[in-house]
């Protein structure tokens, strides 16, 4: 006996102490994640996008990067002299704020006399402080005469409200996610103590993950957005709890067979360890496929999520086993596993389900496939062309109300003009080309002298600058502001951007480029379509390779991939119907299908890995058909619990008032439940049972004698 090779309590204690030391170093860093977030447009768009190139060139036209906030004042009955005096005073106060990069525009009246707007350029040197700057503008604008309403809108207002939402991740999302996991663990284990082991392990995994991601983001190795941080939180808690449930279930099973807990733990790590390792490797590789994305936000999520899963894997294979060994058998009280007593894992509901699958396998897999195909028909309702930024919030923040006020009183595109940069010697030709584009209503050339300053004011060198209104030229480029007659962030505005680009690109030697608010959103949608076309096939290929290596077969991995893709299509079809007819969402974010695919396929395949690795193990002893039923019976309870945990943790994203995160949370939750309850519990085992040993083709098990290959065998005998 080689019992001395397995972990002993002293070694387990050393492992726990080592992890406590890691937590002591990493703990203070977890609260700093928000400090390294990047949530501006540059954090989302690829460097190759036309609007990104415009941003780089436009940055040369000011001493520092700016983002415009539009402060809107509205009185539906018409502005009073006191209102106008208030707005004029506010404009002067705006110019004195440290976050403001002058010049601030004078108050601009609407044609109906019911509104004024002031354009305030805010510094973008620190994207995280932008939210504070927007709050400062709101404090200044508030407190006017009774009946005068003030809003801070425009790109800066929308981004400021977005940053405020992401601040909820640090506390609110973390507490909700941890609370959901705690409740489920109490229900699953019905033990006053056992739930502490996985909770402590998952908490340790999150602390390590957050610290590593913080250090990588601080050094510029990875890009972290608020969206990525939210997904990191639920990913670590969901996957970590899944791994803990699988390992603890197998450990309890082994304690019935082995007298000494270290020996039982060794058997656990040999039996369930490869499944956990394969599961984590699948998710990590699938997430790293996002590095081939064009969108910076999508590409950044890849290494951030992969880091979280890697840290979770290490914690679950070291810290969790060490805690279990130190706690001993009594941690399972009141259901303490006794050595020599029969394991209860294959008794009860899942034994009955396995028997049913064995008796009518073909009926079950055909029926479940048809049901999933019917749900997938809902994909015809999917509208993943993007969601306008004003419609991206579940609630109605101040910036959205401000955009609506702008639309009521000012030309549709006045607050968010397109930005065109061109070679200065081709300025006149570009202006003429832009003027002929349908939908363009106004063109303004960026002047040499800022509005409001004297044209004769000497510069620092003592020379007199050109007269006011002359075009400003930087590195041979001039800049235009082009106003559309379409509302910002609308399909009509995107069409005008495309027409404008075609027109100015046709000017010879102008090197003209079109950027701005609408162009950024259009380029984001185009990049999302590219990412789906590239990343989805790559993820499928990676998962297929991992499954083939794990199961030493080709047919079984192909079948598993097919079932998970069918499950994904069914989940998205159901979500499309719910989002349109129940939630009333305006559409789906352009990144939604890719994110949903990566998480549903990569995480959904986990449950098939947990099931099929156990089936593979049992097949060596019992044959394919009996091994399939035995594997389903002994893993059914724990895998279903794991699926419920993962679904619940992703549904916690719904506490953040952003449409894209609510959609992602609902989609992953529904998809995981479909995959756990239907695909892994019925479709996969029924299909495997019906095919028999050929499912392992061309591996050695395809030639393994199947002890249950007679037509319509007594399925209950297979569980003995």
LUMPATOR-396044 format. One line per field, with one value per residue (C-alpha): residue number from 1; x, y, z. Coordinates in steps of 0.2 Angstrom, whole numbers, plus 5000, padded with zeros to 4 digits. Layout:
<recs>
resi (NUM, ...) $
xx (X, ...) $
yy (Y, ...) $
zz (Z, ...) $
</recs>
This chain:
<recs>
resi (1, 2, 3, 4, 5, 6, 7, 8, 9, 10, 11, 12, 13, 14, 15, 16, 17, 18, 19, 20, 21, 22, 23, 24, 25, 26, 27, 28, 29, 30, 31, 32, 33, 34, 35, 36, 37, 38, 39, 40, 41, 42, 43, 44, 45, 46, 47, 48, 49, 50, 51, 52, 53, 54, 55, 56, 57, 58, 59, 60, 61, 62, 63, 64, 65, 66, 67, 68, 69, 70, 71, 72, 73, 74, 75, 76, 77, 78, 79, 80, 81, 82, 83, 84, 85, 86, 87, 88, 89, 90, 91, 92, 93, 94, 95, 96, 97, 98, 99, 100, 101, 102, 103, 104, 105, 106, 107, 108, 109, 110, 111, 112, 113, 114, 115, 116, 117, 118, 119, 120, 121, 122, 123, 124, 125, 126, 127, 128, 129, 130, 131, 132, 133, 134, 135, 136, 137, 138, 139, 140, 141, 142, 143, 144, 145, 146, 147, 148, 149, 150, 151, 152, 153, 154, 155, 156, 157, 158, 159, 160, 161, 162, 163, 164, 165, 166, 167, 168, 169, 170, 171, 172, 173, 174, 175, 176, 177, 178, 179, 180, 181, 182, 183, 184, 185, 186, 187, 188, 189, 190, 191, 192, 193, 194, 195, 196, 197, 198, 199, 200, 201, 202, 203, 204, 205, 206, 207, 208, 209, 210, 211, 212, 213, 214, 215, 216, 217, 218, 219, 220, 221, 222, 223, 224, 225, 226, 227, 228, 229, 230, 231, 232, 233, 234, 235, 236, 237, 238, 239, 240, 241, 242, 243, 244, 245, 246, 247, 248, 249, 250, 251, 252, 253, 254, 255, 256, 257, 258, 259, 260, 261, 262, 263, 264, 265, 266, 267, 268, 269, 270, 271, 272, 273, 274, 275, 276, 277, 278, 279, 280, 281, 282, 283, 284, 285, 286, 287, 288, 289, 290, 291, 292, 293, 294, 295, 296, 297, 298, 299, 300, 301, 302, 303, 304, 305, 306, 307, 308, 309, 310, 311, 312, 313, 314, 315, 316, 317, 318, 319, 320, 321, 322, 323, 324, 325, 326, 327, 328, 329, 330, 331, 332, 333, 334, 335, 336, 337, 338, 339, 340, 341, 342, 343, 344, 345, 346, 347, 348, 349, 350, 351, 352, 353, 354, 355, 356, 357, 358, 359, 360, 361, 362, 363, 364, 365, 366, 367, 368, 369, 370, 371, 372, 373, 374, 375, 376, 377, 378, 379, 380, 381, 382, 383, 384, 385, 386, 387, 388, 389, 390, 391, 392, 393, 394, 395, 396, 397, 398, 399, 400, 401, 402, 403, 404, 405, 406, 407, 408, 409, 410, 411, 412, 413, 414, 415, 416, 417, 418, 419, 420, 421, 422, 423, 424, 425, 426, 427, 428, 429, 430, 431, 432, 433, 434, 435, 436, 437, 438, 439, 440, 441, 442, 443, 444, 445, 446, 447, 448, 449, 450, 451, 452, 453, 454, 455, 456, 457, 458, 459, 460, 461, 462, 463, 464, 465, 466, 467, 468, 469, 470, 471, 472, 473, 474, 475, 476, 477, 478, 479, 480, 481, 482, 483, 484, 485, 486, 487, 488, 489, 490, 491, 492, 493, 494, 495, 496, 497, 498, 499, 500, 501, 502, 503, 504, 505, 506, 507, 508, 509, 510, 511, 512, 513, 514, 515, 516, 517, 518, 519, 520, 521, 522, 523, 524, 525, 526, 527, 528, 529, 530, 531, 532, 533, 534, 535, 536, 537, 538, 539, 540, 541, 542, 543, 544, 545, 546, 547, 548, 549, 550, 551, 552, 553, 554, 555, 556, 557, 558, 559, 560, 561, 562, 563, 564, 565, 566, 567, 568, 569, 570, 571, 572, 573, 574, 575, 576, 577, 578, 579, 580, 581, 582, 583, 584, 585, 586, 587, 588, 589, 590, 591, 592, 593, 594, 595, 596, 597, 598, 599, 600, 601, 602, 603, 604, 605, 606, 607, 608, 609, 610, 611, 612, 613, 614, 615, 616, 617, 618, 619, 620, 621, 622, 623, 624, 625, 626, 627, 628, 629, 630, 631, 632, 633, 634, 635, 636, 637, 638, 639, 640, 641, 642, 643, 644, 645, 646, 647, 648, 649, 650, 651, 652, 653, 654, 655, 656, 657, 658, 659, 660, 661, 662, 663, 664, 665, 666, 667, 668, 669, 670, 671, 672, 673, 674, 675, 676, 677, 678, 679, 680, 681, 682, 683, 684, 685, 686, 687, 688, 689, 690, 691, 692, 693, 694, 695, 696, 697, 698, 699, 700, 701, 702, 703, 704, 705, 706, 707, 708, 709, 710, 711, 712, 713, 714, 715, 716, 717, 718, 719, 720) $
xx (5000, 5006, 4996, 5011, 5010, 4994, 4992, 4993, 4985, 5002, 5004, 4986, 4989, 5004, 4994, 4981, 4994, 5002, 4985, 4982, 4998, 4993, 4977, 4986, 4995, 4981, 4967, 4971, 4973, 4955, 4947, 4958, 4951, 4940, 4956, 4963, 4947, 4946, 4928, 4931, 4928, 4947, 4944, 4932, 4937, 4951, 4966, 4962, 4944, 4942, 4934, 4949, 4961, 4950, 4952, 4971, 4972, 4958, 4968, 4982, 4969, 4969, 4982, 4973, 4959, 4942, 4924, 4909, 4896, 4880, 4871, 4853, 4841, 4822, 4806, 4791, 4782, 4796, 4812, 4811, 4824, 4829, 4832, 4843, 4853, 4855, 4862, 4874, 4881, 4882, 4892, 4905, 4906, 4908, 4924, 4932, 4930, 4947, 4939, 4934, 4946, 4940, 4933, 4915, 4902, 4890, 4872, 4864, 4845, 4833, 4821, 4806, 4813, 4810, 4828, 4846, 4862, 4880, 4893, 4907, 4923, 4928, 4946, 4948, 4965, 4957, 4942, 4937, 4936, 4925, 4910, 4915, 4916, 4899, 4892, 4900, 4892, 4875, 4878, 4882, 4867, 4855, 4846, 4839, 4822, 4807, 4801, 4818, 4825, 4843, 4852, 4870, 4869, 4881, 4895, 4902, 4886, 4882, 4899, 4899, 4882, 4890, 4905, 4893, 4885, 4902, 4905, 4891, 4902, 4914, 4901, 4884, 4887, 4900, 4888, 4873, 4884, 4891, 4873, 4866, 4880, 4878, 4859, 4861, 4875, 4864, 4850, 4861, 4871, 4858, 4873, 4877, 4896, 4900, 4895, 4909, 4922, 4917, 4913, 4930, 4938, 4928, 4932, 4951, 4950, 4941, 4954, 4969, 4960, 4956, 4974, 4982, 4971, 4974, 4993, 4992, 4980, 4991, 5006, 4996, 4997, 4978, 4964, 4950, 4933, 4919, 4910, 4925, 4926, 4908, 4909, 4925, 4916, 4902, 4913, 4925, 4910, 4900, 4915, 4923, 4907, 4904, 4922, 4919, 4903, 4910, 4926, 4916, 4903, 4917, 4926, 4910, 4908, 4926, 4925, 4912, 4926, 4941, 4944, 4957, 4952, 4970, 4967, 4950, 4956, 4969, 4956, 4945, 4959, 4963, 4945, 4937, 4953, 4955, 4937, 4940, 4956, 4949, 4934, 4945, 4956, 4941, 4935, 4952, 4956, 4939, 4941, 4959, 4951, 4944, 4961, 4957, 4943, 4945, 4935, 4947, 4933, 4930, 4949, 4952, 4939, 4949, 4964, 4954, 4942, 4956, 4966, 4950, 4947, 4966, 4967, 4950, 4957, 4973, 4962, 4950, 4964, 4974, 4965, 4948, 4956, 4967, 4952, 4942, 4956, 4958, 4940, 4938, 4922, 4912, 4911, 4897, 4886, 4872, 4875, 4892, 4899, 4903, 4917, 4910, 4892, 4885, 4887, 4870, 4875, 4866, 4850, 4834, 4828, 4844, 4843, 4825, 4830, 4844, 4832, 4820, 4834, 4839, 4822, 4817, 4834, 4829, 4812, 4820, 4834, 4823, 4810, 4822, 4831, 4814, 4810, 4827, 4825, 4808, 4815, 4829, 4816, 4815, 4832, 4821, 4817, 4835, 4840, 4859, 4862, 4866, 4857, 4858, 4868, 4852, 4843, 4857, 4851, 4837, 4833, 4832, 4847, 4850, 4860, 4846, 4833, 4845, 4846, 4828, 4827, 4839, 4829, 4814, 4821, 4836, 4841, 4842, 4861, 4866, 4873, 4884, 4891, 4902, 4921, 4930, 4949, 4957, 4973, 4972, 4976, 4960, 4949, 4938, 4935, 4931, 4918, 4910, 4909, 4902, 4889, 4882, 4878, 4859, 4856, 4870, 4863, 4878, 4897, 4909, 4927, 4937, 4944, 4962, 4956, 4944, 4927, 4925, 4944, 4950, 4957, 4971, 4977, 4996, 5002, 5016, 5029, 5022, 5016, 4998, 4987, 4977, 4960, 4945, 4937, 4952, 4954, 4966, 4979, 4989, 5002, 4994, 4977, 4961, 4945, 4927, 4911, 4897, 4879, 4866, 4847, 4845, 4845, 4862, 4865, 4851, 4851, 4848, 4863, 4874, 4868, 4873, 4890, 4892, 4887, 4898, 4913, 4910, 4909, 4925, 4935, 4932, 4942, 4959, 4974, 4963, 4966, 4949, 4942, 4925, 4924, 4913, 4899, 4889, 4905, 4911, 4895, 4895, 4913, 4909, 4895, 4905, 4919, 4907, 4901, 4919, 4923, 4908, 4914, 4931, 4930, 4915, 4923, 4939, 4931, 4922, 4938, 4947, 4934, 4933, 4952, 4951, 4936, 4945, 4961, 4951, 4939, 4952, 4938, 4931, 4913, 4909, 4917, 4907, 4891, 4894, 4898, 4883, 4872, 4879, 4877, 4859, 4857, 4865, 4853, 4838, 4843, 4846, 4830, 4820, 4830, 4825, 4807, 4808, 4818, 4806, 4789, 4792, 4806, 4803, 4821, 4825, 4836, 4852, 4869, 4880, 4892, 4879, 4879, 4897, 4898, 4883, 4891, 4908, 4900, 4886, 4897, 4913, 4903, 4890, 4902, 4909, 4893, 4896, 4914, 4909, 4896, 4906, 4923, 4913, 4904, 4921, 4928, 4913, 4913, 4930, 4921, 4903, 4903, 4896, 4877, 4879, 4893, 4882, 4867, 4879, 4888, 4871, 4865, 4880, 4884, 4866, 4863, 4880, 4880, 4862, 4867, 4882, 4871, 4859, 4873, 4881, 4864, 4860, 4877, 4876, 4858, 4866, 4871, 4853, 4856, 4867, 4855, 4863, 4854, 4869, 4873, 4855, 4854, 4870, 4865, 4848, 4855, 4868, 4856, 4843, 4856, 4865, 4848, 4843, 4860, 4860, 4841, 4838, 4855, 4866, 4852, 4842, 4849, 4867, 4865, 4850, 4861, 4876, 4866, 4857, 4873, 4882, 4901, 4903, 4902, 4920, 4926, 4940, 4946, 4950, 4933, 4924, 4930, 4926, 4913, 4897, 4888, 4872, 4871, 4855, 4840, 4830, 4839, 4833, 4840, 4839, 4852, 4864, 4865, 4869) $
yy (5000, 5017, 5027, 5037, 5046, 5054, 5071, 5070, 5083, 5091, 5094, 5100, 5112, 5119, 5121, 5131, 5142, 5146, 5151, 5162, 5171, 5173, 5180, 5192, 5199, 5198, 5204, 5223, 5222, 5216, 5232, 5241, 5233, 5248, 5259, 5250, 5249, 5256, 5261, 5274, 5271, 5267, 5252, 5245, 5249, 5240, 5251, 5248, 5255, 5271, 5280, 5275, 5283, 5299, 5299, 5298, 5312, 5323, 5322, 5333, 5347, 5350, 5350, 5335, 5323, 5328, 5321, 5333, 5334, 5343, 5351, 5354, 5366, 5364, 5373, 5366, 5383, 5393, 5399, 5415, 5428, 5420, 5404, 5412, 5421, 5404, 5396, 5410, 5409, 5390, 5391, 5403, 5391, 5376, 5384, 5386, 5367, 5358, 5343, 5355, 5358, 5375, 5382, 5380, 5385, 5400, 5395, 5389, 5392, 5380, 5387, 5384, 5395, 5381, 5374, 5379, 5369, 5371, 5360, 5357, 5347, 5336, 5330, 5311, 5309, 5298, 5289, 5284, 5302, 5306, 5300, 5312, 5326, 5323, 5323, 5340, 5347, 5340, 5349, 5365, 5364, 5359, 5371, 5383, 5392, 5381, 5372, 5372, 5355, 5352, 5336, 5331, 5322, 5319, 5306, 5311, 5310, 5293, 5287, 5294, 5285, 5269, 5271, 5273, 5257, 5248, 5254, 5243, 5228, 5230, 5228, 5225, 5211, 5203, 5202, 5196, 5183, 5176, 5177, 5166, 5153, 5152, 5149, 5135, 5127, 5127, 5119, 5106, 5100, 5103, 5104, 5118, 5117, 5109, 5124, 5134, 5123, 5128, 5146, 5148, 5140, 5151, 5166, 5162, 5159, 5176, 5185, 5177, 5180, 5199, 5202, 5194, 5203, 5220, 5217, 5212, 5227, 5239, 5234, 5235, 5217, 5215, 5228, 5227, 5235, 5236, 5223, 5211, 5213, 5209, 5193, 5189, 5189, 5178, 5166, 5163, 5160, 5149, 5139, 5137, 5131, 5119, 5111, 5111, 5102, 5089, 5086, 5085, 5073, 5061, 5063, 5058, 5043, 5038, 5040, 5025, 5014, 5020, 5021, 5034, 5051, 5055, 5039, 5044, 5061, 5053, 5042, 5058, 5068, 5053, 5050, 5068, 5078, 5075, 5080, 5096, 5099, 5096, 5107, 5121, 5119, 5119, 5136, 5143, 5139, 5145, 5161, 5164, 5162, 5179, 5186, 5184, 5197, 5214, 5223, 5228, 5224, 5207, 5203, 5209, 5198, 5183, 5184, 5191, 5177, 5164, 5171, 5169, 5151, 5146, 5154, 5145, 5128, 5130, 5134, 5120, 5107, 5113, 5123, 5114, 5097, 5103, 5110, 5094, 5084, 5095, 5095, 5076, 5066, 5075, 5091, 5081, 5080, 5076, 5065, 5058, 5045, 5029, 5018, 5001, 5007, 5008, 5024, 5033, 5042, 5031, 5029, 5039, 5051, 5049, 5030, 5031, 5043, 5032, 5017, 5027, 5032, 5014, 5008, 5021, 5029, 5032, 5040, 5051, 5058, 5061, 5070, 5081, 5085, 5090, 5101, 5110, 5113, 5121, 5133, 5137, 5143, 5158, 5164, 5172, 5185, 5189, 5207, 5208, 5223, 5233, 5243, 5262, 5269, 5278, 5262, 5252, 5255, 5246, 5261, 5279, 5288, 5307, 5306, 5297, 5309, 5323, 5315, 5314, 5333, 5337, 5327, 5337, 5354, 5354, 5347, 5328, 5326, 5343, 5336, 5322, 5328, 5317, 5321, 5322, 5324, 5327, 5334, 5353, 5356, 5346, 5354, 5363, 5347, 5337, 5350, 5350, 5331, 5331, 5344, 5334, 5319, 5316, 5319, 5331, 5348, 5358, 5358, 5367, 5368, 5368, 5386, 5391, 5403, 5395, 5403, 5417, 5422, 5437, 5435, 5447, 5439, 5435, 5418, 5413, 5417, 5435, 5432, 5436, 5420, 5419, 5428, 5419, 5406, 5401, 5382, 5375, 5364, 5351, 5340, 5345, 5339, 5350, 5345, 5346, 5344, 5337, 5338, 5325, 5327, 5309, 5306, 5300, 5282, 5277, 5266, 5282, 5290, 5275, 5275, 5294, 5289, 5276, 5288, 5302, 5290, 5285, 5303, 5309, 5294, 5297, 5314, 5311, 5313, 5319, 5304, 5309, 5299, 5299, 5297, 5303, 5296, 5287, 5281, 5273, 5263, 5258, 5252, 5242, 5233, 5229, 5222, 5212, 5203, 5200, 5193, 5181, 5174, 5171, 5166, 5154, 5141, 5143, 5139, 5124, 5117, 5120, 5111, 5097, 5094, 5094, 5082, 5070, 5070, 5067, 5054, 5046, 5046, 5056, 5051, 5055, 5073, 5077, 5071, 5081, 5097, 5095, 5093, 5109, 5119, 5113, 5118, 5135, 5138, 5133, 5145, 5160, 5156, 5156, 5172, 5181, 5178, 5183, 5199, 5205, 5200, 5199, 5211, 5223, 5226, 5236, 5222, 5213, 5220, 5216, 5207, 5197, 5182, 5179, 5181, 5170, 5157, 5157, 5155, 5143, 5131, 5132, 5130, 5119, 5107, 5106, 5096, 5084, 5082, 5078, 5065, 5057, 5056, 5046, 5036, 5032, 5026, 5015, 5008, 5000, 4990, 4988, 4991, 5006, 5004, 4999, 5012, 5026, 5022, 5021, 5037, 5046, 5039, 5044, 5061, 5067, 5075, 5084, 5090, 5097, 5106, 5113, 5119, 5127, 5136, 5142, 5148, 5157, 5166, 5172, 5178, 5189, 5200, 5206, 5217, 5229, 5240, 5237, 5228, 5219, 5211, 5207, 5199, 5189, 5184, 5178, 5169, 5159, 5155, 5148, 5140, 5131, 5125, 5118, 5110, 5103, 5097, 5092, 5089, 5081, 5072, 5065, 5069, 5064, 5048, 5042, 5045, 5037, 5022, 5020, 5021, 5009, 5006, 5013, 5030, 5028, 5026, 5024, 5022, 5006, 5006, 5004, 4986, 4984, 4970, 4978, 4968, 4976, 4976, 4965, 4974, 4983, 4976, 4978, 4995, 4993, 4978, 4990, 5000, 4986) $
zz (5000, 4995, 5008, 5012, 4996, 4999, 5008, 5027, 5039, 5041, 5023, 5022, 5036, 5027, 5011, 5021, 5029, 5012, 5005, 5020, 5016, 4998, 5004, 5015, 5000, 4987, 4998, 4998, 4979, 4976, 4980, 4967, 4952, 4947, 4947, 4932, 4922, 4904, 4899, 4886, 4867, 4864, 4877, 4865, 4847, 4838, 4833, 4814, 4815, 4805, 4820, 4831, 4818, 4819, 4838, 4837, 4824, 4833, 4849, 4841, 4839, 4858, 4872, 4880, 4875, 4878, 4878, 4877, 4890, 4884, 4899, 4894, 4902, 4899, 4903, 4893, 4895, 4889, 4897, 4908, 4910, 4927, 4918, 4905, 4919, 4928, 4913, 4909, 4926, 4926, 4909, 4918, 4933, 4921, 4914, 4931, 4935, 4936, 4926, 4911, 4896, 4889, 4879, 4886, 4873, 4877, 4880, 4864, 4863, 4854, 4841, 4851, 4866, 4878, 4880, 4881, 4879, 4885, 4877, 4891, 4885, 4899, 4901, 4897, 4905, 4919, 4913, 4930, 4936, 4922, 4932, 4946, 4933, 4927, 4945, 4947, 4932, 4938, 4955, 4947, 4935, 4949, 4961, 4948, 4947, 4951, 4935, 4926, 4923, 4920, 4913, 4908, 4892, 4877, 4876, 4892, 4902, 4895, 4899, 4916, 4920, 4913, 4925, 4939, 4935, 4934, 4952, 4958, 4953, 4968, 4981, 4975, 4962, 4973, 4988, 4977, 4969, 4986, 4993, 4979, 4981, 4999, 4999, 4985, 4995, 5011, 5001, 4992, 5008, 5021, 5033, 5045, 5042, 5025, 5015, 5023, 5013, 4996, 5001, 5008, 4993, 4980, 4990, 4990, 4971, 4969, 4979, 4970, 4953, 4956, 4963, 4947, 4935, 4944, 4943, 4925, 4921, 4930, 4920, 4904, 4900, 4899, 4897, 4910, 4907, 4919, 4909, 4910, 4929, 4931, 4921, 4930, 4947, 4942, 4932, 4947, 4959, 4946, 4940, 4957, 4965, 4951, 4954, 4972, 4971, 4959, 4970, 4987, 4979, 4973, 4990, 5000, 4988, 4991, 5010, 5009, 5001, 5011, 5029, 5029, 5022, 5014, 5004, 4999, 4994, 4983, 4975, 4973, 4964, 4953, 4948, 4947, 4945, 4927, 4923, 4933, 4924, 4907, 4911, 4916, 4901, 4889, 4897, 4897, 4879, 4873, 4882, 4875, 4858, 4861, 4858, 4840, 4842, 4834, 4848, 4862, 4875, 4869, 4867, 4884, 4892, 4885, 4896, 4911, 4911, 4908, 4922, 4934, 4929, 4931, 4948, 4952, 4946, 4957, 4972, 4970, 4968, 4983, 4995, 4995, 4997, 5011, 5020, 5018, 5025, 5040, 5044, 5043, 5040, 5053, 5041, 5032, 5048, 5049, 5034, 5038, 5026, 5035, 5029, 5023, 5020, 5003, 4993, 4991, 4975, 4963, 4973, 4971, 4958, 4947, 4947, 4941, 4927, 4922, 4921, 4911, 4899, 4897, 4893, 4879, 4873, 4855, 4860, 4872, 4861, 4846, 4857, 4866, 4850, 4842, 4857, 4856, 4838, 4841, 4854, 4841, 4829, 4840, 4833, 4819, 4832, 4837, 4833, 4837, 4827, 4842, 4856, 4856, 4870, 4876, 4876, 4884, 4902, 4910, 4920, 4914, 4920, 4919, 4903, 4894, 4900, 4893, 4876, 4875, 4880, 4866, 4853, 4858, 4856, 4845, 4827, 4829, 4827, 4834, 4851, 4843, 4826, 4816, 4815, 4799, 4797, 4781, 4773, 4774, 4756, 4751, 4764, 4751, 4741, 4756, 4763, 4745, 4745, 4763, 4759, 4745, 4756, 4760, 4778, 4781, 4788, 4794, 4793, 4804, 4802, 4818, 4819, 4823, 4837, 4850, 4850, 4863, 4862, 4854, 4836, 4840, 4856, 4855, 4857, 4869, 4856, 4854, 4836, 4831, 4827, 4811, 4811, 4821, 4809, 4799, 4799, 4812, 4804, 4814, 4806, 4789, 4794, 4796, 4806, 4802, 4813, 4803, 4809, 4803, 4802, 4810, 4829, 4836, 4838, 4826, 4810, 4800, 4807, 4803, 4785, 4784, 4791, 4778, 4764, 4771, 4772, 4754, 4748, 4757, 4753, 4735, 4736, 4729, 4740, 4755, 4766, 4774, 4788, 4797, 4816, 4830, 4841, 4828, 4818, 4834, 4837, 4818, 4819, 4835, 4826, 4811, 4822, 4832, 4816, 4811, 4829, 4828, 4811, 4817, 4835, 4835, 4823, 4833, 4849, 4842, 4835, 4852, 4862, 4849, 4851, 4870, 4870, 4858, 4869, 4885, 4878, 4866, 4853, 4838, 4837, 4855, 4854, 4838, 4846, 4862, 4851, 4841, 4857, 4865, 4849, 4848, 4866, 4863, 4848, 4859, 4873, 4861, 4852, 4869, 4875, 4859, 4862, 4880, 4877, 4864, 4871, 4890, 4894, 4880, 4876, 4860, 4854, 4858, 4859, 4845, 4856, 4864, 4852, 4854, 4873, 4875, 4863, 4872, 4889, 4885, 4874, 4885, 4901, 4894, 4888, 4906, 4912, 4897, 4902, 4920, 4914, 4900, 4909, 4922, 4909, 4901, 4918, 4921, 4903, 4906, 4920, 4914, 4896, 4887, 4890, 4908, 4910, 4903, 4915, 4930, 4926, 4924, 4941, 4951, 4943, 4940, 4957, 4958, 4940, 4942, 4958, 4949, 4934, 4946, 4954, 4938, 4932, 4948, 4948, 4930, 4934, 4947, 4932, 4932, 4947, 4935, 4926, 4909, 4895, 4888, 4905, 4909, 4892, 4895, 4913, 4907, 4892, 4901, 4916, 4904, 4893, 4907, 4914, 4897, 4895, 4913, 4914, 4896, 4886, 4899, 4909, 4894, 4876, 4879, 4889, 4878, 4862, 4870, 4875, 4859, 4849, 4861, 4860, 4843, 4852, 4857, 4839, 4834, 4851, 4860, 4870, 4853, 4853, 4872, 4875, 4880, 4893, 4890, 4871, 4870, 4862, 4876, 4891, 4908, 4912, 4931, 4930, 4923, 4939, 4950) $
</recs>
